[in-house]
């Protein structure tokens, strides 16, 4: 399953923050799960950078793993 993630800031930053909160992870824990540093996640969430294609794939996997819990978030950002 591949989602067409939004790529504009600040929308992607808000989306990443909501994914992280939905998973119940701190920025540090989310960074570890995606294989980046805490400052990287902080920059994503604060619209100072956007995730690499590899990070986006890992975030997509998190959404798939969340199953039904991710549907409202996907609908909110019109990700199909």
N, C-alpha and C positions, 0 to 999 in steps of 0.2 A: 504494500500500500504506500503510495507516494502522495503526499499532500503538496499543493502549490502554496508554500509558505509566503506570506507577504514579505516584502524586502525593503519597504520604505521606513525610515525613521520619522517620528518616534513610535510608529505602530509596531514595528518588530520588537522594540525594547519593551513595550507594554505587554506584548504577546509573550515574550520570554519570561517576564516577571510573573505573569499569570500562570504559565506552565509550571514554573518553579514553585509557586505557592500551591498549585493544585497537587503537585507531587509531595508537598510538605517538606521540602528541602530548603536549607539555608543557601545563601549564595555560595558559600564554601563547598557544601555538599553537592550542589548542582554542578559547580565547576568540576569537581572530581568525577562526577558521573558522565560529564561531556568531554572530559580530558583536557580541560583548559585551567587557567589560574583564576582565583577569585577576582582579581582586578579586571580580567577579561569579561566575566559575567557582569560585573558592576558597570563596565563601559557599555555593554550591550543594553542593559536595562536603563541606562541614563542617556541613551541615544548618542553616544560618542563613537560607537563602532557597531558593525553588524557581524553576525556569525559567518564563519567559513562554510563552504558547502558540506564539509565533513561534519561540522558541528550541527548543521541543520539536519543532516541524516540521523544523527544521534538523538536530537530533540524529537524528530518525527517518530523514532522508535519508542521514545518515552510515551508519546501520545498514543501510539498503538497499544503499548503495554497497559495504559490506563483504561482502555476500552471505553465503555459507556460514559465514564466520568469525564472524558475529553470532548464529548459531543457538543456540549453547550459552548465550550471555548472555541471549537472549530467553527461552529455556526456564527458566533459573535464576530469572528474575523473572516468569515466567508471563505474558509479554506476547504477545498473539495478535493 
